[in-house]
Each structure stands twice: as structure tokens, then as C-alpha cells.
Amino acid sequence: MNQRVGVSHKLALALLALAAILAYAPTLNIPLLEDDYPNLLLAQQLGAPSDLRALVHNPVFRLRATSLWIMFLLWHVGKVAPLVYRLTSLILHIANVWLLYGICLAWPRMRAAAFWAAAFFAVAEGHQEAVMWFSAINELLQFLFGMGAVWCWLHDGGWKTRFVGVALFGLALGSKESAAVFLPLFLLADSRKAPERLMPYAMIAAVAIASVVGSRDISFRFSDGSFSLHAPFWITLPSNFLRILWIWGFAAIAAILLARQRVLRGSALVALAWIAISLAPYSFLTYSTRIPSRQTYPASAGLAMLVGLAAAHWQARAGTRRGAVAAVAAVVLLHNVGYIWIKKRHQFLERAAPTEQLIAFARRTPGPIWIQCFPRNHYIVEEAVHLGGGHSAADVIWDEAEAKRRQAAVFCYRER
């Protein structure tokens, strides 16, 4: 492991896991959110082994298959118990932290930064939605398989390693369409590999992209106008690039510039390029020029490398002034963890409140329910009442006349 940190591999992995747990343990008791219920139902419809044919022929969700498979399994373990889903997301995040650590160790220009980069990634608040919102598990899975492929790319272990790398990249593409962005990241990590090494990756990426393009006429991701090549990417990409760098990325850049080392600056430019490349697929969203935090998860790895480079350099330069390094590390930790604990946890509890109130009402109310007022769409209401409240979707009534005829109980969400 990184000798400058002075700990063994096992101790490093334990510390990194503890950092991730410290950041996200207070979020484990957050209820499921509104979109989780329709997604869990979808997993029951497409996630079973017997549903594989239907999944393959589904133009949208065949490239989200891995998350549906995980949801299907977890549904049979815990139904709507939030802890089962929250623990799964946290475990995946820890695995991704370890994977980033391993990749940095295998990447000569990032080797010195390995521990610090992974530690920052473990607690970084910028990508918190990918860990805190279970329906964003596709971001965690895309990263897990995509970065696993990067690790294989960096290790020239013969045809077996290459085969595993291609298989992992295929799973990344089966987790989210944007996984094709790992192709340029392979070259960024090591461009000295023979061009034919990239061909298997490029071929399966081409198949995935062709699948997306071929289904654009029937896919809601195109028809709802949320994605377009005509989107103002020239605004979205630079503004979100700068947003990711705030605040610790800018601090790291300043520290690296002060170091006046050419090699260190070159490595920093690679980390910045990683951020820009990772953001590129999401720069064509039309509903907002602000990329959702869950979709910054891969880019956050580039930020972590940047911070890690600065931390490793100044930790080595500090010598006996270890107290100053520890103080800066403590501030970074408190800022990120505190933000997740205090602000983001509260926001997620507020976001879950409407469906939690509705489910509690449904569980104590037999028969039909008239939804008189509710701040979410009909589909979310019906599946929350169905999966969370144990009712049939037919028990949800929206029409006043039908509610009176069936003597339905009245529900109206009241913000507390």
C-alpha cells in the first residue's frame, strides 16, 4: 500500500470502510422514497429469471438490468423494510471505495494518492444521492462494474484478466446507458495499451449505443424530452464541472499549484480530465442545467484523485508537522460528514414524509381510500398503497363520486 500513509493494506481497507460507514450510518433508518415503490414493482415484473426474455425486449430497462435483478432479490428478502435496501447501497459504496483505492494503487501517477483519494471518495457529500436514494443503485452498479473493468485494463494479466474486464464492462453497460463513457477513461488511465485491446470494449459499447438509438422512437427517455443532443451542453458541462470542484477541488488545485512540481500538475490535469469526461453524458439533459448529484458519482472519483494528489504531496512535505495535516483532514471530514448528517438526511426525511404518511394511513384503513390531496403522481400513490400498505391498486380512488359510492376513507396529506 501507499507507504507514506504507513498502514497495511488490510488496515487501509478497514479505515476506508469505517469512513464510509461514518458518513452514511445515520441515513440507514431513512424510509424508502416515493420512486422506490414503482421501481420495486417493476423489478417484480422484469427482474425474475423467467422474465429475462421480456427484459431483453424492453427498450428502456434492458440497459438497467442489474439494478432490477438486485431489487428483485432484495424484495424477496425484506419486502419494504428500508434497512435491507439502505445496507445494500452502503455495501456497494464501500466496495466502490475499495475499488478506487485499488485502481489508484495500480495507476503509477495516482499511486501516492491512493489512500487519501479513496478516503475522500468515501465521505464526499457531492455524490450522496447515489448512496442515500436506493433507486439510484444503478449509479453504484455502473461504477462497480465499470471501475472493475478499469482495474483489469490496468493489470496486464493475460487473456483471463482481459476476458473478466470485458465481461465487467458489459455488466456496466447493463447497469446504465452512460457506462459507455468508461471507454475514454480506459485510455486516460493507460493509453499505451495496443489498440486491439480496446476493440472488444468498443464493440459491446457500440451494441449498447445502437440499442439506445434504435429505441429512441419508443423510449420515454427520448419522447419526454429529458435528453437531447441539442441540449445546452456548453452551459451544463462547465457549470457542473466548477460545481464539483467547489470547495475542496479548488483547494486541492491551489495546493498543487503551490507545489510547483511538473509531474504533480500533470497528474492533476488527468484527474480534471476524468471529471470532465465523466460529466459529458449528463451534459445533454434538457430538464435542468444542474446535473443531479447521483449522476456525479463517477466524476466524484476524479475529484477524489485530485484531492488525494494534493493531500499526499503536502503530507509528505509536512514531515514532522503531522498535526497540521491531521487538522486539515479533520476539517474535510467534518464538512462532508456533517453536511450528510444534518442537511441531506433532513431533506431525505422530508422527501419520504408524504408516502410514509400515506402508507401508515393505508395500513390502518381497510377498504378503498379516496386520495383527496397528495403531492405525488398517481402511479407513485398506487404503488405505495399497494406495496407499502398491503392494498390492491384498485383501492385507490381519485374520483369523488366513486369515493362516495364505495364509502371510501378520505386521505389528504398534511405537511407537519
Contacts in CASP RR format, 6 or more apart in sequence:
PFRMAT RR
TARGET T0000
AUTHOR 0000-0000-0000
METHOD contacts of the structure
MODEL  1
MNQRVGVSHKLALALLALAAILAYAPTLNIPLLEDDYPNLLLAQQLGAPS
DLRALVHNPVFRLRATSLWIMFLLWHVGKVAPLVYRLTSLILHIANVWLL
YGICLAWPRMRAAAFWAAAFFAVAEGHQEAVMWFSAINELLQFLFGMGAV
WCWLHDGGWKTRFVGVALFGLALGSKESAAVFLPLFLLADSRKAPERLMP
YAMIAAVAIASVVGSRDISFRFSDGSFSLHAPFWITLPSNFLRILWIWGF
AAIAAILLARQRVLRGSALVALAWIAISLAPYSFLTYSTRIPSRQTYPAS
AGLAMLVGLAAAHWQARAGTRRGAVAAVAAVVLLHNVGYIWIKKRHQFLE
RAAPTEQLIAFARRTPGPIWIQCFPRNHYIVEEAVHLGGGHSAADVIWDE
AEAKRRQAAVFCYRER
1 7 0 8 1.000
1 8 0 8 1.000
1 9 0 8 1.000
1 12 0 8 1.000
1 105 0 8 1.000
1 114 0 8 1.000
1 115 0 8 1.000
2 12 0 8 1.000
2 105 0 8 1.000
2 111 0 8 1.000
2 112 0 8 1.000
2 113 0 8 1.000
2 114 0 8 1.000
2 115 0 8 1.000
2 312 0 8 1.000
4 112 0 8 1.000
4 312 0 8 1.000
4 315 0 8 1.000
4 316 0 8 1.000
5 12 0 8 1.000
5 115 0 8 1.000
5 116 0 8 1.000
5 315 0 8 1.000
7 15 0 8 1.000
7 115 0 8 1.000
12 101 0 8 1.000
12 115 0 8 1.000
12 118 0 8 1.000
13 98 0 8 1.000
13 101 0 8 1.000
15 119 0 8 1.000
16 94 0 8 1.000
16 97 0 8 1.000
16 98 0 8 1.000
16 101 0 8 1.000
16 115 0 8 1.000
16 118 0 8 1.000
16 119 0 8 1.000
16 122 0 8 1.000
17 94 0 8 1.000
17 97 0 8 1.000
17 98 0 8 1.000
17 122 0 8 1.000
19 97 0 8 1.000
19 119 0 8 1.000
19 122 0 8 1.000
19 123 0 8 1.000
19 333 0 8 1.000
20 90 0 8 1.000
20 93 0 8 1.000
20 94 0 8 1.000
20 97 0 8 1.000
20 122 0 8 1.000
20 123 0 8 1.000
21 90 0 8 1.000
21 94 0 8 1.000
22 123 0 8 1.000
22 337 0 8 1.000
23 122 0 8 1.000
23 123 0 8 1.000
23 125 0 8 1.000
23 336 0 8 1.000
23 337 0 8 1.000
23 340 0 8 1.000
24 90 0 8 1.000
24 93 0 8 1.000
24 131 0 8 1.000
24 132 0 8 1.000
24 340 0 8 1.000
25 90 0 8 1.000
26 340 0 8 1.000
26 341 0 8 1.000
26 345 0 8 1.000
27 86 0 8 1.000
27 131 0 8 1.000
27 132 0 8 1.000
27 340 0 8 1.000
27 344 0 8 1.000
27 345 0 8 1.000
27 348 0 8 1.000
28 82 0 8 1.000
28 83 0 8 1.000
28 86 0 8 1.000
28 87 0 8 1.000
28 90 0 8 1.000
29 82 0 8 1.000
29 83 0 8 1.000
29 86 0 8 1.000
30 82 0 8 1.000
30 86 0 8 1.000
30 132 0 8 1.000
30 345 0 8 1.000
30 348 0 8 1.000
30 349 0 8 1.000
30 352 0 8 1.000
31 82 0 8 1.000
31 349 0 8 1.000
31 352 0 8 1.000
31 355 0 8 1.000
31 356 0 8 1.000
32 80 0 8 1.000
32 82 0 8 1.000
32 85 0 8 1.000
32 134 0 8 1.000
32 352 0 8 1.000
32 355 0 8 1.000
33 133 0 8 1.000
33 134 0 8 1.000
33 135 0 8 1.000
33 348 0 8 1.000
33 351 0 8 1.000
33 352 0 8 1.000
33 355 0 8 1.000
34 351 0 8 1.000
34 352 0 8 1.000
34 354 0 8 1.000
34 355 0 8 1.000
34 376 0 8 1.000
34 380 0 8 1.000
34 384 0 8 1.000
35 133 0 8 1.000
35 135 0 8 1.000
35 380 0 8 1.000
36 85 0 8 1.000
36 133 0 8 1.000
36 134 0 8 1.000
36 135 0 8 1.000
37 80 0 8 1.000
37 355 0 8 1.000
37 380 0 8 1.000
37 383 0 8 1.000
37 384 0 8 1.000
37 386 0 8 1.000
37 387 0 8 1.000
37 388 0 8 1.000
38 379 0 8 1.000
38 380 0 8 1.000
38 383 0 8 1.000
39 71 0 8 1.000
39 135 0 8 1.000
40 71 0 8 1.000
40 75 0 8 1.000
40 80 0 8 1.000
40 383 0 8 1.000
40 387 0 8 1.000
41 383 0 8 1.000
41 386 0 8 1.000
41 387 0 8 1.000
42 61 0 8 1.000
42 68 0 8 1.000
42 71 0 8 1.000
43 67 0 8 1.000
43 68 0 8 1.000
43 69 0 8 1.000
43 71 0 8 1.000
43 72 0 8 1.000
43 75 0 8 1.000
44 72 0 8 1.000
44 75 0 8 1.000
45 51 0 8 1.000
45 54 0 8 1.000
46 54 0 8 1.000
46 55 0 8 1.000
46 58 0 8 1.000
46 61 0 8 1.000
46 68 0 8 1.000
47 55 0 8 1.000
47 65 0 8 1.000
47 68 0 8 1.000
47 69 0 8 1.000
47 71 0 8 1.000
47 72 0 8 1.000
48 72 0 8 1.000
55 61 0 8 1.000
55 62 0 8 1.000
55 65 0 8 1.000
55 68 0 8 1.000
56 62 0 8 1.000
59 211 0 8 1.000
59 214 0 8 1.000
59 215 0 8 1.000
59 218 0 8 1.000
59 219 0 8 1.000
60 215 0 8 1.000
60 219 0 8 1.000
60 220 0 8 1.000
60 221 0 8 1.000
61 68 0 8 1.000
62 174 0 8 1.000
62 211 0 8 1.000
63 173 0 8 1.000
63 174 0 8 1.000
63 175 0 8 1.000
63 176 0 8 1.000
63 177 0 8 1.000
63 208 0 8 1.000
63 211 0 8 1.000
63 212 0 8 1.000
64 138 0 8 1.000
64 174 0 8 1.000
64 175 0 8 1.000
64 176 0 8 1.000
65 174 0 8 1.000
65 175 0 8 1.000
66 138 0 8 1.000
66 141 0 8 1.000
66 145 0 8 1.000
66 171 0 8 1.000
66 174 0 8 1.000
66 175 0 8 1.000
67 137 0 8 1.000
67 138 0 8 1.000
67 141 0 8 1.000
67 175 0 8 1.000
70 88 0 8 1.000
70 137 0 8 1.000
70 141 0 8 1.000
71 137 0 8 1.000
74 84 0 8 1.000
74 85 0 8 1.000
74 88 0 8 1.000
77 84 0 8 1.000
78 84 0 8 1.000
79 387 0 8 1.000
80 387 0 8 1.000
80 388 0 8 1.000
85 134 0 8 1.000
86 134 0 8 1.000
88 134 0 8 1.000
88 137 0 8 1.000
89 131 0 8 1.000
89 132 0 8 1.000
89 134 0 8 1.000
89 137 0 8 1.000
89 140 0 8 1.000
90 131 0 8 1.000
92 137 0 8 1.000
92 140 0 8 1.000
92 141 0 8 1.000
92 144 0 8 1.000
93 122 0 8 1.000
93 130 0 8 1.000
93 131 0 8 1.000
93 140 0 8 1.000
94 122 0 8 1.000
95 144 0 8 1.000
96 121 0 8 1.000
96 140 0 8 1.000
96 143 0 8 1.000
96 144 0 8 1.000
96 147 0 8 1.000
97 118 0 8 1.000
97 121 0 8 1.000
97 122 0 8 1.000
98 118 0 8 1.000
99 143 0 8 1.000
99 144 0 8 1.000
99 147 0 8 1.000
99 148 0 8 1.000
99 151 0 8 1.000
100 117 0 8 1.000
100 118 0 8 1.000
100 121 0 8 1.000
100 147 0 8 1.000
100 301 0 8 1.000
100 304 0 8 1.000
101 114 0 8 1.000
101 115 0 8 1.000
101 117 0 8 1.000
101 118 0 8 1.000
102 114 0 8 1.000
102 118 0 8 1.000
102 151 0 8 1.000
103 110 0 8 1.000
103 147 0 8 1.000
103 148 0 8 1.000
103 150 0 8 1.000
103 151 0 8 1.000
103 154 0 8 1.000
103 189 0 8 1.000
104 110 0 8 1.000
104 111 0 8 1.000
104 113 0 8 1.000
104 114 0 8 1.000
104 117 0 8 1.000
104 118 0 8 1.000
104 305 0 8 1.000
105 111 0 8 1.000
105 114 0 8 1.000
106 151 0 8 1.000
106 154 0 8 1.000
106 155 0 8 1.000
107 154 0 8 1.000
107 189 0 8 1.000
107 190 0 8 1.000
109 263 0 8 1.000
109 266 0 8 1.000
109 267 0 8 1.000
109 270 0 8 1.000
110 117 0 8 1.000
110 267 0 8 1.000
110 270 0 8 1.000
110 271 0 8 1.000
110 305 0 8 1.000
110 309 0 8 1.000
112 309 0 8 1.000
112 312 0 8 1.000
112 313 0 8 1.000
112 316 0 8 1.000
113 267 0 8 1.000
113 305 0 8 1.000
113 308 0 8 1.000
113 309 0 8 1.000
113 311 0 8 1.000
113 312 0 8 1.000
115 312 0 8 1.000
116 307 0 8 1.000
116 308 0 8 1.000
116 311 0 8 1.000
116 312 0 8 1.000
116 315 0 8 1.000
117 301 0 8 1.000
117 304 0 8 1.000
117 305 0 8 1.000
117 307 0 8 1.000
117 308 0 8 1.000
117 309 0 8 1.000
118 304 0 8 1.000
120 248 0 8 1.000
120 303 0 8 1.000
120 304 0 8 1.000
120 307 0 8 1.000
120 308 0 8 1.000
120 311 0 8 1.000
120 332 0 8 1.000
120 336 0 8 1.000
121 300 0 8 1.000
121 301 0 8 1.000
121 304 0 8 1.000
123 332 0 8 1.000
123 333 0 8 1.000
123 336 0 8 1.000
123 337 0 8 1.000
123 340 0 8 1.000
124 300 0 8 1.000
124 303 0 8 1.000
124 304 0 8 1.000
124 336 0 8 1.000
125 335 0 8 1.000
125 336 0 8 1.000
125 337 0 8 1.000
125 338 0 8 1.000
125 339 0 8 1.000
125 340 0 8 1.000
125 344 0 8 1.000
126 244 0 8 1.000
126 293 0 8 1.000
126 296 0 8 1.000
126 300 0 8 1.000
126 336 0 8 1.000
127 293 0 8 1.000
127 294 0 8 1.000
127 296 0 8 1.000
127 297 0 8 1.000
127 300 0 8 1.000
128 293 0 8 1.000
128 339 0 8 1.000
128 340 0 8 1.000
128 344 0 8 1.000
129 136 0 8 1.000
129 292 0 8 1.000
129 293 0 8 1.000
129 294 0 8 1.000
130 136 0 8 1.000
130 139 0 8 1.000
130 140 0 8 1.000
130 293 0 8 1.000
130 294 0 8 1.000
130 295 0 8 1.000
130 297 0 8 1.000
131 140 0 8 1.000
132 340 0 8 1.000
132 344 0 8 1.000
132 345 0 8 1.000
132 348 0 8 1.000
133 294 0 8 1.000
133 348 0 8 1.000
136 294 0 8 1.000
138 175 0 8 1.000
138 176 0 8 1.000
139 176 0 8 1.000
139 294 0 8 1.000
139 295 0 8 1.000
139 297 0 8 1.000
139 298 0 8 1.000
140 297 0 8 1.000
141 171 0 8 1.000
141 172 0 8 1.000
141 175 0 8 1.000
141 176 0 8 1.000
142 172 0 8 1.000
142 175 0 8 1.000
142 176 0 8 1.000
142 178 0 8 1.000
142 179 0 8 1.000
142 298 0 8 1.000
143 297 0 8 1.000
143 298 0 8 1.000
143 301 0 8 1.000
144 172 0 8 1.000
145 168 0 8 1.000
145 169 0 8 1.000
145 170 0 8 1.000
145 171 0 8 1.000
145 172 0 8 1.000
145 175 0 8 1.000
145 179 0 8 1.000
146 168 0 8 1.000
146 169 0 8 1.000
146 171 0 8 1.000
146 172 0 8 1.000
146 179 0 8 1.000
146 182 0 8 1.000
147 301 0 8 1.000
148 165 0 8 1.000
148 168 0 8 1.000
149 165 0 8 1.000
149 166 0 8 1.000
149 168 0 8 1.000
149 169 0 8 1.000
149 170 0 8 1.000
149 172 0 8 1.000
149 182 0 8 1.000
149 186 0 8 1.000
149 201 0 8 1.000
150 182 0 8 1.000
150 185 0 8 1.000
150 186 0 8 1.000
150 189 0 8 1.000
152 161 0 8 1.000
152 162 0 8 1.000
152 164 0 8 1.000
152 165 0 8 1.000
152 168 0 8 1.000
153 165 0 8 1.000
153 186 0 8 1.000
153 189 0 8 1.000
153 190 0 8 1.000
153 193 0 8 1.000
153 197 0 8 1.000
154 189 0 8 1.000
154 190 0 8 1.000
155 161 0 8 1.000
156 193 0 8 1.000
162 197 0 8 1.000
162 200 0 8 1.000
166 200 0 8 1.000
166 201 0 8 1.000
166 204 0 8 1.000
169 179 0 8 1.000
169 182 0 8 1.000
169 201 0 8 1.000
169 204 0 8 1.000
169 205 0 8 1.000
170 179 0 8 1.000
170 204 0 8 1.000
170 208 0 8 1.000
172 179 0 8 1.000
172 182 0 8 1.000
173 179 0 8 1.000
173 180 0 8 1.000
173 204 0 8 1.000
173 205 0 8 1.000
173 208 0 8 1.000
174 208 0 8 1.000
177 208 0 8 1.000
177 209 0 8 1.000
177 212 0 8 1.000
177 281 0 8 1.000
178 281 0 8 1.000
178 282 0 8 1.000
178 295 0 8 1.000
179 205 0 8 1.000
179 208 0 8 1.000
180 205 0 8 1.000
180 208 0 8 1.000
180 209 0 8 1.000
180 281 0 8 1.000
181 277 0 8 1.000
181 278 0 8 1.000
181 280 0 8 1.000
181 281 0 8 1.000
181 298 0 8 1.000
182 201 0 8 1.000
183 198 0 8 1.000
183 201 0 8 1.000
183 202 0 8 1.000
183 205 0 8 1.000
184 277 0 8 1.000
185 274 0 8 1.000
185 277 0 8 1.000
185 278 0 8 1.000
186 193 0 8 1.000
186 198 0 8 1.000
186 201 0 8 1.000
187 198 0 8 1.000
188 270 0 8 1.000
188 273 0 8 1.000
188 274 0 8 1.000
188 277 0 8 1.000
212 219 0 8 1.000
216 222 0 8 1.000
217 223 0 8 1.000
221 227 0 8 1.000
222 228 0 8 1.000
225 286 0 8 1.000
225 287 0 8 1.000
226 285 0 8 1.000
226 286 0 8 1.000
226 287 0 8 1.000
227 284 0 8 1.000
227 285 0 8 1.000
227 286 0 8 1.000
228 284 0 8 1.000
228 286 0 8 1.000
229 284 0 8 1.000
231 283 0 8 1.000
231 284 0 8 1.000
231 285 0 8 1.000
231 286 0 8 1.000
232 289 0 8 1.000
233 280 0 8 1.000
233 283 0 8 1.000
233 284 0 8 1.000
235 289 0 8 1.000
236 282 0 8 1.000
236 283 0 8 1.000
236 284 0 8 1.000
236 285 0 8 1.000
236 289 0 8 1.000
236 290 0 8 1.000
236 291 0 8 1.000
237 276 0 8 1.000
237 279 0 8 1.000
237 280 0 8 1.000
237 283 0 8 1.000
239 289 0 8 1.000
239 290 0 8 1.000
240 279 0 8 1.000
240 282 0 8 1.000
240 283 0 8 1.000
240 289 0 8 1.000
240 290 0 8 1.000
240 291 0 8 1.000
240 296 0 8 1.000
241 275 0 8 1.000
241 276 0 8 1.000
241 279 0 8 1.000
243 290 0 8 1.000
244 275 0 8 1.000
244 279 0 8 1.000
244 296 0 8 1.000
244 299 0 8 1.000
244 300 0 8 1.000
244 303 0 8 1.000
245 253 0 8 1.000
245 275 0 8 1.000
245 303 0 8 1.000
247 335 0 8 1.000
248 303 0 8 1.000
248 307 0 8 1.000
248 332 0 8 1.000
248 335 0 8 1.000
249 303 0 8 1.000
249 306 0 8 1.000
249 307 0 8 1.000
251 307 0 8 1.000
251 310 0 8 1.000
252 268 0 8 1.000
252 306 0 8 1.000
252 307 0 8 1.000
252 308 0 8 1.000
252 309 0 8 1.000
252 310 0 8 1.000
252 311 0 8 1.000
253 268 0 8 1.000
253 306 0 8 1.000
253 310 0 8 1.000
255 310 0 8 1.000
255 313 0 8 1.000
255 314 0 8 1.000
256 264 0 8 1.000
256 265 0 8 1.000
256 268 0 8 1.000
256 306 0 8 1.000
256 309 0 8 1.000
256 310 0 8 1.000
256 313 0 8 1.000
257 265 0 8 1.000
259 265 0 8 1.000
259 310 0 8 1.000
259 313 0 8 1.000
259 314 0 8 1.000
259 317 0 8 1.000
261 313 0 8 1.000
264 309 0 8 1.000
264 313 0 8 1.000
267 305 0 8 1.000
267 309 0 8 1.000
268 306 0 8 1.000
268 309 0 8 1.000
268 310 0 8 1.000
270 305 0 8 1.000
271 302 0 8 1.000
271 303 0 8 1.000
271 305 0 8 1.000
271 306 0 8 1.000
271 309 0 8 1.000
272 302 0 8 1.000
272 306 0 8 1.000
274 299 0 8 1.000
274 301 0 8 1.000
274 302 0 8 1.000
274 305 0 8 1.000
275 299 0 8 1.000
275 302 0 8 1.000
275 303 0 8 1.000
275 306 0 8 1.000
278 296 0 8 1.000
278 298 0 8 1.000
278 299 0 8 1.000
278 301 0 8 1.000
278 302 0 8 1.000
279 291 0 8 1.000
279 296 0 8 1.000
279 299 0 8 1.000
282 291 0 8 1.000
282 295 0 8 1.000
283 291 0 8 1.000
285 291 0 8 1.000
307 332 0 8 1.000
311 325 0 8 1.000
311 328 0 8 1.000
311 329 0 8 1.000
314 325 0 8 1.000
315 325 0 8 1.000
318 324 0 8 1.000
318 325 0 8 1.000
353 415 0 8 1.000
353 416 0 8 1.000
354 374 0 8 1.000
354 375 0 8 1.000
354 376 0 8 1.000
354 413 0 8 1.000
355 376 0 8 1.000
355 380 0 8 1.000
355 384 0 8 1.000
357 413 0 8 1.000
357 414 0 8 1.000
358 371 0 8 1.000
358 374 0 8 1.000
358 381 0 8 1.000
358 384 0 8 1.000
358 385 0 8 1.000
358 411 0 8 1.000
358 413 0 8 1.000
359 384 0 8 1.000
359 385 0 8 1.000
359 388 0 8 1.000
359 389 0 8 1.000
361 369 0 8 1.000
361 409 0 8 1.000
361 411 0 8 1.000
362 369 0 8 1.000
362 384 0 8 1.000
362 385 0 8 1.000
362 388 0 8 1.000
362 389 0 8 1.000
362 390 0 8 1.000
362 391 0 8 1.000
362 395 0 8 1.000
362 411 0 8 1.000
363 388 0 8 1.000
363 389 0 8 1.000
363 390 0 8 1.000
365 409 0 8 1.000
365 411 0 8 1.000
367 391 0 8 1.000
367 395 0 8 1.000
367 408 0 8 1.000
367 409 0 8 1.000
368 394 0 8 1.000
368 395 0 8 1.000
368 396 0 8 1.000
368 397 0 8 1.000
368 403 0 8 1.000
368 406 0 8 1.000
368 407 0 8 1.000
368 408 0 8 1.000
368 409 0 8 1.000
369 385 0 8 1.000
369 391 0 8 1.000
369 395 0 8 1.000
369 396 0 8 1.000
369 397 0 8 1.000
369 408 0 8 1.000
369 409 0 8 1.000
369 410 0 8 1.000
369 411 0 8 1.000
370 397 0 8 1.000
370 398 0 8 1.000
370 400 0 8 1.000
370 403 0 8 1.000
370 408 0 8 1.000
370 409 0 8 1.000
370 410 0 8 1.000
370 411 0 8 1.000
371 381 0 8 1.000
371 396 0 8 1.000
371 397 0 8 1.000
371 398 0 8 1.000
371 411 0 8 1.000
372 410 0 8 1.000
372 411 0 8 1.000
372 412 0 8 1.000
373 412 0 8 1.000
373 413 0 8 1.000
374 381 0 8 1.000
374 411 0 8 1.000
374 412 0 8 1.000
374 413 0 8 1.000
375 413 0 8 1.000
378 396 0 8 1.000
378 398 0 8 1.000
381 396 0 8 1.000
382 393 0 8 1.000
382 396 0 8 1.000
383 393 0 8 1.000
385 391 0 8 1.000
385 393 0 8 1.000
385 395 0 8 1.000
385 396 0 8 1.000
386 392 0 8 1.000
386 393 0 8 1.000
397 403 0 8 1.000
397 406 0 8 1.000
397 408 0 8 1.000
402 408 0 8 1.000
403 410 0 8 1.000
END
